[in-house]
Amino acid sequence: MQPTASNPTAVNSFTGRSDDTVAANHFESLYEKGAFDSTDPKIAAEQQAERAAQNTQPPASATPAVGESPPEVKTATAAPSEGEGPEYVNFDDYLQKAGLERESFLQLPVRVKDTDVPLAEVLKRAEAEFDVTSQSTALAEKQKAFETQQAQLSQQWQDKLKQAETLGTIAYNELVREYQSIDWNSLSQTDPARWAVLQTQYQQRNAAIQGQLQQIQAQQAEVAKQAQAKQADVLKTEQQKLLQALPEWRDESKFKAARDQMTAYSKKLGFSDEELNSIFDHRYMRVLNDAAQWHALQASKAEALKKVRAAPVASNPGARMARDPNVTQLAQAKQQFMKTRGRNQDQSVQANYFEQLARS
């Protein structure tokens, strides 16, 4: 409420005191606590001594009236020492010490994007945004932990398949080594029964080993298929993020030009084609694009500087060129000498020309 002629001081709806009284008391409190003291230690000490003298001695004009009690003597409040905590611990502490009622204070309007919004609503939105951010962060961390765990399990499974494949290969080599010393043709003639038994044993063991190897290879193929599908999904997501960050790359020609620029710059740094083809994270692409553009800009600046240094100094239209007098005199002497050459040339012309040559 603003002061009016009939209401010199507006009443504060929070405490029942006038706004002027609240402001004066608050200012006096800050002054006594040294909030307005100089940062110079010497001046600050003088200010503290002056406040102490003012508080311990009543002003001359403050003579108590008959029947009144003498004014209360105030003790000087030391300025906060360096490293002390803030005057107010938090928002609620400020409201309590300022004598303000919380609910009424929270109804004060706050300008938010050209709209007056109650402070309570601002705090409510901030709390909701904080909750959403916290939940999103927690969910992202859980998702990242889950993906990390899945990647570890997948790698362990691949390692086990590789180990099983190695064992199967070793078993097959042992089988071949065990039966390769047998002369099958001679054994079939001398002992057909034993030949048949050994043939059956070899075929059964070989079939078992080959069956296991086929299962392992099938599982490896399935793992590779799943990895390719997952990589395709990740690549699609990264491409979408990249186009959101660099929408101009939706133009195929602009994307190819940028890609060629990045490739050329990366090759100068020693990257191989295999290393470049393994980059799919949109963040790395953006960093590489920025670096390539910066390198091209620096190269263009250097080239432009060379051209500027090589270009002759151009004069303004209509401006007179400053000429060297010696050069002008030499040109005139040479012209006179060439005109009279081959005839009875005046010796003074010759002397003047050679004199100018000697000066140049």
Summary of the structure (lengths in Angstrom):
residues: 360
radius of gyration: 47.7
end to end distance: 92.1
largest distance: 147.7
contacts: 750
relative contact order: 0.03
helix: 69%
strand: 2%
